[in-house]
Amino acid sequence: MDTVIIIDSSSDLPLEFIEENKIPFLGLICHLDGEDYVDDFGKTLTYEKFYSKIRQGSMPTTSQINVYRFHEIFKKYAQEGKSIIYLAMSSQMSGCYSSAVIAKQQVEEEIEDVDISVIDTKSACIGEGIIVYYAYEMLKNGSSKEEIINWIEDNKLKVHHWFIVEDLIHLKKGGRLSATKANIGTLLQIKPTIYIDKEGNLQNINNVRGRKKAIKALLDRMEENIIIDENTVIGISHGDCIEDALNLRDIILEKYKIKKVIINHVGPVIASHTGAGMLSICFIGKDRVI
């Protein structure tokens, strides 16, 4: 069977990469100012419009991909005789993984000899995107489904996600931060350094005062944990702060010889909870220890 890799929009890869590789995906739903948008990597709800709305005070929310939509896409490719891998956003942040597992079971009951694998990447944002990137490189180079899955399982807990946020209001709204801490932190210009742990949960590792120091903290964390080789790909995602992202990229490329740096906006799935000004760096390194 030919293998198809299906992803979700929380991976925050550039639209050009998605279109160039003809990657099938499902978008989570963003609810913004009374309208519902399927997140399709900035094509319908542009990043410019989304971040403009946030800066004007809009407070978007998101909805996971339901069982029906997973069932439809799994059934489509199963009927075409494809072997399916779905790479899911961390199950600790979204119900997409659970919905996909239910849909997989439904399709297995309807069609004989289907081959569907649903993988909890324990990742999100451009960290999830890095897993997708490597998986598609393997697929294009002729790797088998088993080889791709084995690589993902061996490496997904080596994908590091480090990020800072500019505005604590969205973390407060999402229940990640108390109102008191958010108000005090905003007053003192506190920038929390946030990490995705080995269970796929968000953890506040430390707090830094001032954005410049916070960005340096991201680089410090990268240097502590990254493993550099000729195939190293680093992902940088930003909440509509491209200058910071490009500066981060230039610092990295000046110091390290690596294969690629992928830069993209943080899409509405993640940015609804982190707000404008979020900056992240993701890479493969040592095993997550937290």
N, C-alpha and C positions, 0 to 999 in steps of 0.2 A: 504493500500500500504506500502511496505517496503521503508524506506528512504535511499537515498544515498547522501553523502556530497561530492561535487566536489570542489577542491581547485586550486589555481594557484601557480606557483613556486616562487612568491615573498614572500611567507610565511617563506622561509628559515628554514624549519624544517630539522632535520637529516634524511638522506636517510633511515636509519634503521627504524625510526618511520613510514615513508611513506610505506615501504615495509611490515613491521610487521602488520600494520592495513589495508593493501591492499587499500590504499586511491587513488581513481582516480583523476588525476590532468592534467592540461594543462600547458605547459611551455612557458614562454615568449621567444622571440628570442634574442640572443646575437650575434652581428656582431663584429667579432674580426679578425683583420689582413686578411680581404678579405674572411673569412669563416663565415657561418651562423651556429649557434648552438642552438638547442632547450634546454633551461635550464631545466634539469631534476635532480636537487638537487645534482649536482656534479658527476653524473654517466658517462655521455659522455664527457662533458667538465669538467675535474677534477678541483678542487679548486687549486691544486698545479700548473697546467698549466696556469690557468687563472691569478693567482696572479703573477706568474713568468713573464708573458707577460706584465702585468701592470707595474711591476717594471723595465722592459726593455724599457718602454716608450710607449707601445701600448695604444690607446685611444678607448676602445670599445664603442659601442652604443647598444641600445636595441629597440625592436619593440613589440608592444602589441599583444595579441592574437586576431586574426580576427574573424569576424562573422561566417565564414564558419566552423572553427574549433569548436566554441561553438555550432553551429547548429548540427554538427555531434555527439558530445558527449551527448548533451541533447536528441537528437532523439534516440540514442542508448538506453539510460536508460529509456526513455519514452516508447519505444516499448517493453521493458522488464517489464513494469508495475510499475516502480519505481517512488516514490515521490522524487523530486530533490531539493537539496539546493546547490547553488553555492555561495561560500564565496569569494568576489572579493577584490583585492587590492584597496586602497583608490582611488575613482574616481577623486580626485584632482591631483593624480600623474600618472594615467594611464587611457587609454580609454577602458580597459578590461571590466569594469562595463557596459559602454554604448553598447559595442559590444555584451555582454551577454544578455542585455535587448532586443536588436533587434532579436537575435537568439531565445530567449524564445518566442517572439511574432510569429516568423515564425513557430516554432514547434507547438505552440498552434493552428495555422491556419491549420496545416497539420494533426494533430492527436487529436481526441476528448478526453475530460476528462483527459488531462495531468495536472500534478501538479508540476510546476517549480517555485521556489523562488530564486531570485537573490538579494543578500545582499551586499551593500556597507559597508565594515567593517570599513571604515575610518582609516584603519591601514595598515601597511606594515612590511616587514622584520619579525623578530621573534615576534613582537607584534601581527601581523596577525597570526603567528604560534601559539601563546597562545590561541587565539580564536578558532583556528582549534583543538588544543589539548583538550580544555574543551568540544567543540561540539562533538568530537569523544568519549570522556569519557561518555557523556550523551547518545549518540547513543548506545554504547556498554552496557550501564546499562538499556536499554529499554525505554528511554524517547521518547515521540512522536515528530513528526516533529514540531508541534505547540509549544511544550515545549522548544525544542532546539532553534527555531527562537526567541521566547520570551526572552530566556536567553541572546542570542546574542544581541538583540536590547536593552535590559536593561543594558548590560555591556560593549558594544563596546566602548563607550565614557569614560569608566573607565580604559581602557587599555592605559597605559602611555608608551611612547617611548622617551628615552633620549639617545643621542649618541654624540660622538665626532669624528672628523676626523683628520687624521695626515697630509694629503696632501690637500691643498686648490685648487690645479690645477683642479681637477675633478668637484668641486663645481663651479668653474669659468666657465668651459666648458659647464656645464649644465645650466648656466644662474642664478645660485643661489647666485653668488657672483661676484662683479665687478672685472675687471682685476687689478685695482689699489689696492683694498682691499686685493685681493688674494696675490699680490706681497708683499705688506707691511706686511700682516699677516704671510706669510712664513718667511720673514726676521726676524720678531720679535718672531717667534715660537708661534704665537697665535693659540689657539685651540677653535673654536666655539663650544658651547654647543647647540645642535639642538634638537627640540621638534616637534612632530606632534600634531597640534592643533585640536580643536573639529570639524573643517571642513575637516580635513584630509590633511591639507597643512603643509609643512615644515616651521618652524619658528626658526630663530636664537635668542636664549634667552639671552645669554651673551657670552663673550669671556674671556678665561683664558690663561695665559701665561705659557707654559710648560705642558708636558704630565702628570706628576704626579699630578699636581694641577687639571688638567682637569678630570682625573679619580676620584679624590676625589670629584669633583663637581658632577659627576654622582651618587656617593653614597649619597651625600647630598640631591640631588633631589629625589632619591628613598626614603630616610628616611622621607622626607617632605610629600610624597604623597602616599606611599604604605599602604595597609590595610592587616595585617597579620592574617591568621587563618590556621587551619590544612590542608586546601586544596590549600594553596598558591603555585603557580608555577611561577618561575621567568625565563625569557629568557635572555640569553646573546649571542650576535652574534659578530663576530670579523672578521676583514678584514685581515686574515692570521697573527694574533698576539695572538696565543693561550696562551702564558704565561700570558699576561695581562688578558685574559678572565678567566683563572684558578685562578689567584690571586684575581680577583674580586669575583669569586664564593666562594673562601675560606673565604674571609672577611665576606661575607653575611652569610655563614653557621655557622661561629663562633659566630655571633651575633643573628641570628634568627633561630627558629625551623620551617622549612617549608617543604612542601611535596616534591618538586623537583626543581632542576635548570637544564634547558635545554641549552646546549651550542652547537653552530654550526657556521660554516663560514657564512659570508654574501655572498650570491650568486651573480652571475653576473648581475642580474636585478638591484639590489640596488648598488652593488659595482662599476658598470660602472659609477655611479654618485658620489660615495664617495671615491673611491680609496682604496689602501692598508692602513692598520693601523686603520681603522674605528673600534670603539668599542661602543656597545650599551647595554643598560639594559632596559628590558621591563617587565611590571607587571600590575596587576589589583590593582587599588587604588581608590582614590577620583575621583569625576567627573573632567574631563578636564575643566579648567577654562578659558583657552585662546582660 
